[in-house]
Each structure stands twice: as C-alpha cells, then as structure tokens.
Amino acid sequence: MAELTGKVALVTGAARGIGYAIADTLARDGANVVIFDLCDEEAGATAAAQIAQAHGVTAVFRRCDVSNFEMVQTTVKEVSKEFGGIDILVNNAGITRDKVLLAMSEQDWDAVLSINLKSMFNTIKACYRNFMKKKAGKIINISSVSGLIGNAAQANYTAAKGGVIALTKTVARELATRGINCNAVAPGAIETPMTASMDQDALKALISTVPMGHMGKPEDIAECVAFLASDKAKYITGEVIRVDGGIAM
C-alpha cells in the first residue's frame, strides 16, 4: 500500500505501544513520520530508526513535552519547516493516574488532564495555520471507551477522554469547510506495556468485559487511524470510532 506517499505525519507519544504501532503503520503506507515523545533520546531515536529502516521513509524523533504550550509551538514550527509542512496529526500521548475520586490528588487530576487533553489543544493549535494554508489535513485524536461510558477510579482519565471527544467534534465543525477532517478513535482493552504489568486477576476481569472475549492489539488501533488518515475517509469528520471488541455497545 502507498496511500500516504509524500505525506508527513506527526504522532505524539509514539516511541512505544499504540503510538509506535500508529507511526509504523502510517510509514508502511508511505508517510514520513515525526515522533513526539518525552522518552529519553536514545529510545526515541531507536524507534524512529526502526520505522525508517522497515519502510524506507524518513522518520525522526523530537523530544517534546506536549503539555507545554510554548514547547509544542516551537517544535511543530521547526519540524514543519524541515519537512515542508504537516499533513496528518495523530494525538496519541496519554498517561494514567488511577485512584477513586476521594483519594485522587489535585496533582493526579492536573497531570492527566494536561497530558491527555490540553496537549491536543496545543498540537492542533500549532498545526492550525499549516492546515488552513494547505486547505487540507487529517487530525486523529486517540480517545477511549472510558470517555464514552466512564470507568471507576478513573475520574481524571475519563474526563480527559470525554473532553477529547467534545474537542474532536468542535474542531471538525470549525475546519470542515477548509477540507480538514478531525476524527477520534476510542480504543478498548488493548495489549500494551501497561496492561502487561497488570495483576492477573484484574486482567482476567478486564477481558471478561469484552464481548469478543480477548484484548485487541495496538495494530488494530493503527489500522483504523491509517484509514482515517487516508483519502478513503475524506467524507468522514467529527466521528468517534470504537475499536473495543464491543465493550461500549
């Protein structure tokens, strides 16, 4: 496939897990890839090098705190100049600080809202003029089924992911007449380093909530993102696509 040949994709939180799978799949489809992550330089550079070598595209890593407005504006401006613009923005960066509401600190709340929601405001705003100038662009925000149905002990996470959905629909409405699509993907239970470290009883309980009876893989999310980033999805905007094995039916 070469659906995205010549395109430039910026993917946040892409040094590992779902973000890495997304960046790798977009590269497979021909896109040059910019990885934003807060991991150390070696890990980020290794991820970019692996993607470039596997698919024969340009892939670079930039260490960037996506919750920092000024850093995002500066770094996006630099990579946009380096690559001649950005065509695809995938907002994937996210963290968890799970506690029941009564035990949740202000710091837990602020950290999750900052990384999981404010970061998307930062990156979309940074890419806004670039997309407007081209009168084209694809924005894909990674939400969660938790943002649709809620989840105990995740008030901060569900609030952020619900906010992502509202932000997605608003941006889609604002930019639709400019040829810019904005959609969200809502993953369910996905095999990641985070779920791999879960207590086995908790993991079994999680899987028991999935009608399909098993967890998804990062590639399941990545394929959905690649579709939304392609011209095959040119008439889809403001949509939230669940990739969850049926959890939120």
N, C-alpha and C positions, 0 to 999 in steps of 0.2 A: 504493500500500500504506500501511496505517496500523497495522501490527501492534503498534507500540510507543508509540502515542499516550499521552501522560501519564506515560511512564516517564522516569527520569533515569539517564543512562549516564555513568559515569566511565571515560575511556580514557587510559591512560598512554602517553607517547611518541607523541602524536597530532598534532604540529604539521606532520608531513610523512610521506611514504612510506606504509607499510602502516597505521600508526596513523591517519593522516589519512583514508585510504580507509575504515577501520572507522568512525571518528567520523561521516564524511559519510554512510555507508550507514545507520547507526543513526538519524541525523537524518532521512534520506529516509523511513524507516519510522515517523517520528513522535516519536522520543525527543528530549528536551532533553539537551544534551551538555556535559560538563565535560572540558576538555583539561588534562592534567598533562604538562608537558614542561620541560626545562632550557634550551630555546632562549631567545633574547632576547625581551623583552616585545613588541616590535613584530611579530616573526614569529608569535608565539603569538596575539596579538590579531587579526592578519590572518587566520590560519587559522580562528579562531572566527567572525569576522565573515563570512567567505566561506560557511561552513556555515550560519550563521543566515540569511543573505540567500537562499541557494539553496533552503532548505527551510521557511522560516517558523517555525523553532523558536528556543528560547533556546540559545545556545552561548557558553560563557565559557572563558577561559584562565586557569590559575593556574600560575605558575612554581613548580615543586616538584621537589626532588631526591628521587626515590622511593627512593633507597638510604639516606636519612636518616630513621631511625625516628621521631624526635620531630617533624620537619617534616611527615611524612606524616600522623601522628595529628592534628596541629593543623589542617592544611589540609583533610583529609577532614571533620573536625568542623565546620569553617567552612562548607564547601560543602553539607554535609548539612543544616545549619541553614538555609542560604539557600534550598535547593531542597525542603526538607521530606523529605529522605531520599534514598537512592541505591538504585536498583532493579537496575542492571546494572553490573558491574565488569569491565573488559577490561584485563588486564595485558599490555601490548604492549612497554613500554620495553625496549630492549636495545642492547648495544654489542658490538663485536668487538675483540680484540687478538690477532690470529692470529700464532703462531710455533710451530715444533716445540718439543716439551716441553723439550728440553735448552737451548733458547735463551730459553724463557719466564721472565720475571722474576716474583718474588712479587707485584710491583705489578700486572703484567698479569693474573695469576690473580685477585687480590683484587678488582680493578676490575670484571672481567666477572662474577664470582660475586655481587658486591654489587648491580650494576645488574640483571642478568638473573635472579637467583634471590631474593636477600634482599629485593629490592623487593616481590616478590609476597607474601612473609610480611608485610611492612609494610602493604601496602594491604588484604590480606584481613583482617588483624587489626583494622585501622582501621574496616573496614566490618562486621565480625563482629556486633557488638551491633545495628547498624542492621538487618541481615538477620534476625537472630534475633527482634527485636521485631516485624517485619512477618510473620515466618514465610513469607518468600518472598524470592527473589533469584536472580540469574544471575551466575555467575563464569565468565569465559572467559579462560584463560591461553594466551598465544602461546608455544608451544614451537618445535621444529624437527625435521625428519627427522634432523638431526645428533644429536639426543638419542636417537634410536632405533637408528641404525646406526653412529654415530661418524664422525669425519672427521679426516684427518691435519692436523696443525698447528692444531688447534682443541681441545686438551685442556680448556682453561678453558670455552670455549663449549659443547662437548658435555656436559661435566659439569654445567654450569648448566641446560642444556635437558633433560637427563635428570632432573635434580632437579625441574624444573618438572612433569614427568610424574608423578613419585612424589608430589609435593606435591598435585597435582590429585586423584589418586586418594584420598589420605588425607583431604583436605578434603571431597571428595564423600561419603565414608563418614561423616565426623563430622556433616555437615549434612543428610544425606538425609532424616532423619525430620522436619526442620523446613521442608520444602518448598523447599529451596535446592539448586540444581543447580550443579555445578562440572565443567567440561569443558576440554579442551585442544585447540588446533588446531596442527598441525605443518606449517608451510609447507616447500616445497622451494625450487627455484630461482625466485625472483620478481624481476621488473623493479623495481628501486628505485634511488635515487641512488647507493647503494653498489655495486651491480652495474654501473651505467652507467659507473663510473670504473675498472672492471677492465681489465686488459690483454686485448686482443682474442683472443690465443691462449688465455689462461686462460678467457675467456668461452666460446669455442668448445668447449673441453674440458669445461666445466661443462654446456653444453647437450647435448653428446654422451652424457651420463649419463642424460638424461631420456627415458624410453621414448616419450613423446608428441612428442618432437623439438623442443620450444620451451619457453621460460620462461613462467611464469604471471604474472599481473598482480595488483597489490595488491587490486583489486576481487574477485578470486577468493577471497582470504582473507576479505575483508569480508563477502561474501555468506554464507559459512559461519558466521562469527561472528553475523551478523544472525539466521540460522536458530536457532542455539543460544540466542540471547537472547530468542527468541520463545516463545510458548506451544506452538508446533508441536513443540518439543523438550522438553516438560515431563516426559517419562518417560526422558530421556537424562541420565545423570550418570556421572562417572568415566571418560568416553570420551576417546580421543585420535583425532582425525580428521586424517588426512593430506590435505593439498592440495598435491600434489607431482608431478603428471604421471606418477606411477608409480615414482619413484626408489627408494622404500623397500618395494616389493612383496616 
